[in-house]
Amino acid sequence: GAGVSQSPSNKVTEKGKDVELRCDPISGHTALYWYRQSLGQGLEFLIYFQGNSAPDKSGLPSDRFSAERTGGSVSTLTIQRTQQEDSAVYLCASSPGTGGDGYTFGSGTRLTVV
Amino acid sequence: AQSVTQLGSHVSVSEGALVLLRCNYSSSVPPYLFWYVQYPNQGLQLLLKYTSAATLVKGINGFEAEFKKSETSFHLTKPSAHMSDAAEYFCAVRPEGIYNQGGKLIFGQGTELSVKP
């Protein structure tokens, strides 16, 4: 597609439930990133996929968070046993993965844990 | 560790006035630097980027930024603010800089710009 697509745009879930957030990157972009933006906070790096390399998971806050990228394209971020502190906007970005290219961001998924 | 500091979480200017948003970075290698803008309920949009070419970088919507290695700064400016510039602005560094073809961005905390009529 023309841009990075994220779904759902809004998600309300009960504490303790699992949620899956989806990201469709720009076609041909080899790099994909997940960030979390909490109220009043900057953007917190979560995980980074580059081609067929092992992902950089150094930003995942706990083992309740995981992500996968299938076929080098679509990515799913899964949060298990959600907690109220997981409430945030989850942003996905993709890039061609070369040189100094910037990143194209999706509009995000606003997650609210009640 | 590489980091980005944005001075001022909120900046307010009058329409037509100069916009100056400050960003200082730390990096152990020549960095790549970026400014992004986020309008309400939208994702981030790239304003401009520095990738070791010209130190004065021009971006969209009349914004520009100057890379000053001696000051480790990459401040964002616009000569004359418009009401439509009201948004949140993020400075970011790609720590691997010129030595890596990919890699995550480290973002500052953001500066909210308000423009008064």
Interface residues (C-beta under 8 A of the other chain):
Chain A: V4 T30 A31 Y33 Y35 Q41 G42 L43 F45 Y48 Q50 D56 G59 L91 A93 S95 G97 T98 G99 G100 G102 Y103 T104 F105 G106 S107 G108
Chain B: Y32 F34 Y36 N41 Q42 G43 L44 Q45 L46 K49 Y50 T51 S52 F90 A92 R94 I98 Q101 G102 G103 K104 L105 I106 F107 G108 Q109 G110
